[in-house]
Amino acid sequence: MNLGPLEIGGILLLFVLLFGAKKLPDLGSSVGKSIKNFKKGVAEADDKDAAAANVEEARPATEASVPPSTQTSRDVS
């Protein structure tokens, strides 16, 4: 779907008619801030997922990680 100059001009004219020329800079600013916050949230979620994966990989195997069905009576205190 390619937008030509006529279609883009029509969309811009529609925005000016709907929101008014004075409100458009505020609208653009708020949309830009929303996009920035969304990208920041996605990056933080990715960082948390990567950190959780690193913690799981670095955790040494302990007795607690052995399933209870394989423990013997000597292992249970």
C-alpha positions as CSV (number, residue, x, y, z in Angstrom):
1,M,0.0,0.0,0.0
2,N,1.8,3.1,-1.3
3,L,0.7,6.5,-0.2
4,G,1.2,9.3,-2.8
5,P,1.5,13.0,-2.1
6,L,-2.2,13.5,-2.7
7,E,-3.2,10.9,0.0
8,I,-0.7,12.3,2.5
9,G,-2.0,15.8,1.9
10,G,-5.6,14.6,2.4
11,I,-4.7,12.9,5.7
12,L,-2.9,16.0,6.9
13,L,-5.9,18.2,6.0
14,L,-8.2,15.8,7.8
15,F,-6.1,16.1,11.0
16,V,-6.0,19.9,10.8
17,L,-9.8,19.9,10.4
18,L,-10.4,17.5,13.3
19,F,-7.9,18.7,15.8
20,G,-7.2,22.3,14.8
21,A,-3.8,23.8,13.9
22,K,-3.0,24.8,17.5
23,K,-3.5,21.3,18.9
24,L,-1.4,19.4,16.3
25,P,2.0,20.1,17.9
26,D,0.7,18.9,21.3
27,L,-0.8,15.8,19.7
28,G,2.5,15.0,18.0
29,S,4.4,15.5,21.2
30,S,2.2,13.2,23.2
31,V,2.3,10.5,20.5
32,G,6.1,10.8,20.4
33,K,6.3,10.5,24.2
34,S,3.9,7.5,24.2
35,I,6.1,5.7,21.6
36,K,9.2,6.4,23.6
37,N,7.7,5.1,26.8
38,F,6.5,2.0,25.0
39,K,9.9,1.2,23.6
40,K,11.5,1.8,27.1
41,G,9.0,-0.6,28.6
42,V,9.8,-3.3,26.0
43,A,13.5,-2.8,26.5
44,E,13.1,-3.2,30.3
45,A,11.0,-6.3,29.9
46,D,13.7,-7.8,27.6
47,D,16.4,-6.9,30.2
48,K,14.4,-8.6,33.0
49,D,13.9,-11.7,30.9
50,A,17.6,-11.9,30.0
51,A,18.6,-11.4,33.6
52,A,16.2,-14.1,34.8
53,A,17.7,-16.5,32.1
54,N,21.2,-15.7,33.3
55,V,20.3,-16.4,36.9
56,E,18.8,-19.8,36.0
57,E,21.9,-20.8,34.0
58,A,24.3,-19.7,36.8
59,R,22.4,-21.5,39.6
60,P,24.3,-24.6,40.6
61,A,22.5,-27.9,41.0
62,T,21.5,-28.5,44.6
63,E,19.6,-31.2,46.5
64,A,16.5,-29.0,46.2
65,S,16.6,-29.3,42.5
66,V,16.4,-33.1,42.6
67,P,12.9,-34.4,42.3
68,P,11.5,-35.8,45.5
69,S,10.7,-39.2,43.9
70,T,14.5,-39.9,43.4
71,Q,15.5,-39.0,47.0
72,T,16.2,-41.8,49.4
73,S,15.4,-41.9,53.1
74,R,19.0,-41.0,53.9
75,D,18.7,-37.8,51.9
76,V,15.7,-36.5,53.7
77,S,16.6,-34.9,57.1
